[in-house]
Amino acid sequence: MPDRYALIGNPVAHSFSPSIHAEFARQTGQDIEYARLLAPLDGFAAAVAQFRAQGGKGLNVTLPFKLEAYQLATQHTERAAHAQAVNTLKFEGDAVFGDNTDGAGLVRDVEINLEFPIVAMRVLLMGAGGAARGALSPLLEKKPVTVVIANRTVAKAHQLARRFSHLGCSACGYDELVNRQFDLVINATAASIAGDLPPLPPGLFAPRSLAYDMMYGREPTPFLKYAREQGARIADGGGMLVEQAAESFLLWRGVRPDTAPVIARLRAGEFL
């Protein structure tokens, strides 16, 4: 029998994860089965327990359960501990190993696929929720000259920045971004889901800057359209989606798949 894995969340029907992991398995010769697991909003722990009882080896975790997954895990990687959110669970006996591969997937997409080194760059991270928390530690490890967190609720941005202040992280409101420039601007807010644009001032994007939206879609988000009009290079989260999945696959199977052809298939609309 193949080893069983799944994506757990609510909703999950839209996810490309089964197609991505099926491609990883074919590429690496791994005998796995990967499915979507829709959990009730009030039944995450029970759904995980049932999956484990049926022989499940690991789970990817998506909204809205990443915080609950962190609480459920009995061991955490350092990056998961920093994020206080988990998107990957691995089951070994009675142990539940929790990791957060989102930030690593983001950084790998930016640096390897997009060939944009983060070292010594000025980074603006928009948002102070789970997506931003997952990104911060891997971003700061790349030693940018500064990382600024901007959020509509400024207190949340400051609260998050205080946890990473020893690594050179600070926070502000959007109105405090006037007359400042950044080399890498990352949208980790939910604005793109609603078709909205964060209130960014003009002149924010430095020459040869990169605007990155963690959301993936067939069309550019309002943030990416605005950034392109401002002269920035743009990228969506399709590469991050595949790269964070590859990090999970590596944790589970001990082998890293080649992400480039998988990203190409995703971009070509071949996955369902």
C-alpha positions as CSV (number, residue, x, y, z in Angstrom):
1,M,0.0,0.0,0.0
2,P,1.3,3.5,-0.8
3,D,2.0,5.8,2.1
4,R,-0.8,8.2,2.7
5,Y,-0.6,12.0,2.9
6,A,-3.2,14.8,2.5
7,L,-3.9,18.5,2.6
8,I,-6.2,19.4,5.4
9,G,-8.2,22.6,5.6
10,N,-11.5,24.3,5.0
11,P,-12.0,24.8,2.1
12,V,-9.6,22.5,0.1
13,A,-11.4,21.7,-3.1
14,H,-9.5,24.5,-5.0
15,S,-6.0,23.2,-4.0
16,F,-3.4,22.1,-6.6
17,S,-1.5,20.2,-3.9
18,P,-2.5,16.7,-4.9
19,S,-1.4,17.3,-8.5
20,I,1.9,18.9,-7.3
21,H,2.7,16.0,-4.9
22,A,1.7,13.4,-7.5
23,E,4.2,15.0,-9.9
24,F,6.9,15.0,-7.1
25,A,6.2,11.3,-6.5
26,R,6.5,10.3,-10.2
27,Q,9.7,12.3,-10.5
28,T,11.4,10.7,-7.5
29,G,9.9,7.2,-7.6
30,Q,8.1,7.5,-4.3
31,D,5.1,5.4,-3.7
32,I,2.6,7.8,-2.0
33,E,-1.0,8.7,-2.2
34,Y,-2.0,12.3,-1.6
35,A,-5.6,13.6,-1.1
36,R,-7.6,16.5,0.0
37,L,-9.1,16.3,3.5
38,L,-12.0,18.7,4.3
39,A,-12.1,19.2,8.1
40,P,-15.1,20.8,9.9
41,L,-14.2,24.2,11.3
42,D,-14.6,22.9,14.8
43,G,-13.2,19.4,14.1
44,F,-9.5,19.8,13.1
45,A,-8.0,17.6,15.9
46,A,-10.6,14.9,15.4
47,A,-9.9,14.8,11.7
48,V,-6.2,14.6,12.2
49,A,-6.7,11.7,14.8
50,Q,-8.8,9.8,12.3
51,F,-6.3,10.2,9.5
52,R,-3.5,9.0,11.7
53,A,-5.6,6.0,12.9
54,Q,-6.1,5.1,9.2
55,G,-2.3,5.0,8.7
56,G,-1.7,8.5,7.5
57,K,2.0,9.5,7.5
58,G,1.7,13.3,7.2
59,L,-0.4,16.3,6.5
60,N,-0.1,19.7,4.8
61,V,-2.2,22.2,6.7
62,T,-3.9,25.2,5.1
63,L,-6.4,27.8,6.3
64,P,-7.8,28.1,8.9
65,F,-5.9,25.4,10.9
66,K,-2.2,26.4,11.0
67,L,-2.4,27.7,14.5
68,E,-4.3,24.6,15.7
69,A,-1.7,22.5,14.0
70,Y,1.0,24.3,16.0
71,Q,-0.7,23.5,19.2
72,L,-1.2,19.8,18.1
73,A,2.4,19.2,17.3
74,T,4.6,17.7,20.0
75,Q,7.9,18.8,18.4
76,H,8.5,21.9,16.3
77,T,11.3,23.1,13.9
78,E,12.9,26.4,14.8
79,R,11.1,28.1,11.9
80,A,7.7,26.8,13.1
81,A,8.5,28.0,16.6
82,H,9.3,31.4,15.3
83,A,6.0,31.5,13.2
84,Q,3.9,29.9,15.9
85,A,2.1,28.3,13.0
86,V,2.5,24.9,11.3
87,N,1.7,24.0,7.7
88,T,3.3,20.5,7.7
89,L,2.8,17.6,10.1
90,K,4.8,14.4,10.1
91,F,3.6,11.4,12.2
92,E,6.2,9.1,13.8
93,G,4.9,6.8,16.4
94,D,3.3,8.9,19.1
95,A,5.2,12.0,18.0
96,V,3.7,14.8,15.9
97,F,6.5,16.7,14.2
98,G,5.4,20.3,13.1
99,D,7.2,22.4,10.5
100,N,6.4,25.6,8.6
101,T,7.7,25.5,5.1
102,D,5.9,28.7,3.8
103,G,8.8,31.1,4.4
104,A,11.4,28.7,3.1
105,G,9.3,28.2,-0.1
106,L,9.0,32.0,-0.5
107,V,12.7,32.6,-0.1
108,R,13.7,29.8,-2.4
109,D,11.3,31.1,-5.1
110,V,12.6,34.6,-4.8
111,E,16.3,33.7,-4.7
112,I,16.5,30.6,-6.9
113,N,13.7,30.8,-9.4
114,L,13.5,34.6,-9.7
115,E,17.2,35.1,-9.2
116,F,16.7,38.0,-6.7
117,P,19.2,37.8,-3.8
118,I,17.7,39.1,-0.6
119,V,21.0,39.9,1.2
120,A,21.4,43.7,1.9
121,M,18.0,44.4,0.4
122,R,15.4,46.7,1.9
123,V,12.3,44.5,2.4
124,L,8.7,45.6,3.1
125,L,6.4,42.8,4.3
126,M,2.7,43.8,4.2
127,G,0.5,42.0,6.7
128,A,0.9,40.7,10.3
129,G,-1.1,37.5,10.1
130,G,0.0,33.8,9.7
131,A,1.4,34.3,6.3
132,A,3.7,37.1,7.4
133,R,4.7,35.2,10.6
134,G,5.7,32.2,8.5
135,A,7.9,34.4,6.2
136,L,9.8,36.4,8.7
137,S,12.4,34.0,10.1
138,P,13.5,32.7,6.7
139,L,13.6,36.2,5.3
140,L,15.7,37.6,8.2
141,E,18.1,34.6,7.9
142,K,19.0,36.0,4.4
143,K,20.4,39.1,6.1
144,P,18.5,41.9,4.3
145,V,19.6,45.4,5.4
146,T,16.1,46.0,6.9
147,V,12.7,44.3,7.1
148,V,9.7,46.6,7.8
149,I,6.3,45.2,8.6
150,A,3.3,47.3,7.5
151,N,-0.3,46.5,8.5
152,R,-3.6,48.3,8.6
153,T,-3.8,47.4,12.3
154,V,-0.5,49.0,13.3
155,A,-0.5,47.5,16.8
156,K,-0.4,43.9,15.3
157,A,2.6,44.9,13.1
158,H,4.4,46.3,16.2
159,Q,3.6,43.2,18.2
160,L,5.0,40.9,15.5
161,A,8.1,43.1,14.9
162,R,9.0,43.0,18.6
163,R,9.4,39.3,18.5
164,F,12.1,39.7,15.8
165,S,13.5,43.1,16.7
166,H,16.9,41.6,17.7
167,L,17.2,40.5,14.0
168,G,16.6,44.0,12.7
169,C,12.9,44.0,12.2
170,S,10.6,47.0,12.6
171,A,7.0,48.0,12.0
172,C,4.9,50.9,10.9
173,G,1.5,51.9,9.5
174,Y,1.0,52.5,5.7
175,D,1.0,56.2,6.2
176,E,4.5,56.1,7.6
177,L,5.8,54.6,4.3
178,V,5.7,58.0,2.5
179,N,9.1,59.0,1.1
180,R,10.6,55.5,1.8
181,Q,11.7,53.0,-0.9
182,F,12.1,49.2,-0.8
183,D,13.9,46.7,-3.1
184,L,11.5,43.8,-2.3
185,V,7.9,44.4,-1.4
186,I,5.9,41.3,-0.3
187,N,2.1,41.2,0.0
188,A,1.2,38.7,2.8
189,T,-2.2,40.3,3.4
190,A,-5.6,38.9,2.4
191,A,-6.3,42.0,0.3
192,S,-5.8,40.1,-2.9
193,I,-8.5,37.6,-2.0
194,A,-11.0,40.5,-1.8
195,G,-9.6,42.2,-4.9
196,D,-8.3,45.1,-2.8
197,L,-5.1,47.0,-2.8
198,P,-3.2,47.9,0.4
199,P,-2.9,51.7,0.7
200,L,0.6,52.1,-0.6
201,P,2.1,55.6,-1.3
202,P,3.6,56.4,-4.7
203,G,7.4,56.1,-5.1
204,L,7.6,53.0,-2.8
205,F,9.4,50.8,-5.3
206,A,13.1,51.3,-5.7
207,P,14.7,51.0,-9.2
208,R,14.9,47.3,-10.2
209,S,12.7,46.3,-7.3
210,L,10.6,43.1,-7.1
211,A,6.9,43.1,-6.0
212,Y,5.8,39.6,-4.8
213,D,2.3,38.6,-4.0
214,M,1.9,35.4,-2.0
215,M,-1.4,34.7,-3.7
216,Y,-1.5,32.7,-6.9
217,G,-4.0,33.3,-9.7
218,R,-4.4,33.3,-13.4
219,E,-4.4,37.1,-13.5
220,P,-2.2,39.6,-11.7
221,T,-3.7,40.8,-8.3
222,P,-4.5,44.5,-7.8
223,F,-1.2,44.8,-5.9
224,L,0.8,43.4,-8.8
225,K,-1.0,45.6,-11.3
226,Y,-0.2,48.6,-9.2
227,A,3.5,47.6,-8.7
228,R,3.9,47.0,-12.5
229,E,2.5,50.5,-13.2
230,Q,5.1,51.8,-10.7
231,G,7.9,50.2,-12.7
232,A,8.5,47.2,-10.4
233,R,9.1,43.6,-11.6
234,I,6.2,41.4,-10.4
235,A,5.7,37.8,-9.3
236,D,2.9,35.9,-7.8
237,G,2.9,33.0,-5.3
238,G,2.8,30.1,-7.8
239,G,6.5,29.4,-7.3
240,M,6.1,29.7,-3.6
241,L,3.2,27.2,-3.7
242,V,5.4,24.6,-5.4
243,E,8.5,25.3,-3.3
244,Q,6.8,25.0,0.0
245,A,5.3,21.7,-1.1
246,A,8.8,20.5,-2.1
247,E,10.0,21.4,1.5
248,S,7.2,19.2,2.9
249,F,8.0,16.4,0.5
250,L,11.7,16.5,1.6
251,L,10.6,16.3,5.2
252,W,8.4,13.4,4.6
253,R,10.4,11.4,2.0
254,G,14.0,12.5,2.5
255,V,14.4,13.6,-1.2
256,R,14.0,17.0,-2.8
257,P,12.1,17.0,-6.1
258,D,13.1,19.2,-9.0
259,T,10.6,22.1,-8.8
260,A,11.2,23.9,-12.1
261,P,9.2,21.5,-14.3
262,V,6.4,21.4,-11.8
263,I,6.2,25.2,-11.7
264,A,6.1,25.2,-15.5
265,R,3.2,22.8,-15.5
266,L,1.4,24.9,-12.9
267,R,1.9,28.0,-15.0
268,A,0.7,26.2,-18.1
269,G,-2.6,25.4,-16.4
270,E,-2.1,21.6,-16.5
271,F,-3.0,20.9,-12.9
272,L,-6.5,20.4,-11.6
